[in-house]
Amino acid sequence: MYFTHTPIEARELWCRALRSGLYRQSRGTALRYFDDENRNVGYTRHDPYNVADDEDGTCYSVLGVAVGVMSMAEPFAELGTKCNCASVQPQVQDWIGLNDELGSYIGDDGEARSLAADSMRYSFEDLAALIESEPPGLFRPSPD
């Protein structure tokens, strides 16, 4: 699949979106949904610990923001109709250059971690900084 952005450019767009304030962060279980024209329409969720402050309850995980950004930045990308908030589709994984669909990496303490799990514990600002730090295992090596 051809993309108009390199993985490095895609990561920059992703981090900018995480810091933009345009995406409300989910801290509960969610399913990702797209409308009939394959437009990103957010998550529907039930989360008793993080009550939505808007009527439709639309919110995002860190990986869900990546899906949302790709759906706008790569208009011809085929993303399917829904995905689990704990992982991203292979197309999104390829676009960003993630090593796997969970955003797995090795933390500073040497422990295995994932963006999917960290989305529940850290702010989007913190997650953007983590992504920019390129921890071991998160991204595929850039082809030279």
N, C-alpha and C positions, 0 to 999 in steps of 0.2 A: 504494500500500500504506500502511495506517495503522500507525504505531508508537506504543507507549505512552511512549516517551522521545524527547525532542528530540535533535537531533545534539549539542548541547552536553552534555546529560546523558549521552548514549551515550559521548562522549569521556571524561567523568569516570569512568564505569564501566570503560571500557577501561584508562585509566591506573591506576586503583585495582587492577585485576586484574593488570596488568603488575608492580606493586610488591608484590603479595600473597604471592609465593612459592609460589602454588598451581600455576603453570604452569612446567614445565621448559623452558628455552630450547633450541631446535634451532639447530645451526650447520651443518647438512648439508642434503642434498636430502630432500624429504619429499612425501608426498601426504596430503591431508586426507581422512578417512573419517567417515561417519555411519552409525549402526546402522539397523536396519529401522524404528525409530520416529522417525527423523530427529534422534536425539540425537547431540550432538558427542562423538566418541570419540577424537579426537586424530589424530596422524600415525603412519604406519608409515614407517620410514626405514632407510637404511643409511648410516652415517656413521663411517668408521674413525677420524676425528679427535676424536670426542666420544662415547665409549662410554657407553651408557645405564647408569645405576646402579639402574634398576628392571627387572623382568623383561620388561615388554612394550615398552620403548623409547619410550613416549609422550612426545612433546615438541612444542613449538609455535614458530612464527615470530611476530613482532610482529603480523602480519596474522591469523595463525591464532588468536591470543588474542582478537582482535576478533570472529572468527567464533564462538568458544566463548562469549564473553560474550553476544553477540546470541542465540545458541541458548538461553541460560538466561533472559535478560532479556525477550526477545520470543517467548514460547512459540508464537505462532501464525504466526510468520514461516516461509515455505517456503524452505529453503536448498538443496534438491537433495541429491544423494547424495555428491558429492565435489568438491573443487576443488584446484587447484594451490597449493602454499604460497607461490608467488611473486605471487599476486593474490587478490583477494576477489571474491565474487559481487556482482552489481549491488545486491542487497538490502542487503548489509552496507555497501557503498559509500554507498548512500542513507541508511542509518541513521546512520552516522557523519558524513556530509557530505563524504566524500573527493572530490576532483576527478577521480580516476581509480582504477582497480582495483589499481595498484601502490603507491599512496601517494606519488606523485611530488611533489617540491617543489624550491625553489631554496635551496641552502645558503648559509651566510654568505660563502662565497668566490665566489658568483655562479654556481656550477656546478649543473647538473641532478642531482638525487639521487632516491632512492626509499626508502621504508621497507622494501620487499621486499629490496633489496640491503643496507641498513643493519642489518637483523635479523641478518645473519651477522657483523657487525663490532662492534656495540655491545650493551651490557647492556640488559635490559628497563628498568632504572632510568633509564639514559641516554635510551632511546627514549621513555619516558613524559615526561621533561623536554622532549624535542624536540617531542613532540605538543602538550604544554601551551604551548609557545612559539609555536605556530601559524605556522610558517615560510611564506613566500610560496608560493602555489600548492598547498599541501597540502589545504586545505579550500575548499569552495564558500562564497561570501559568504552570510551569514545573512540571510534575508528579514526586512525590518523591518515 
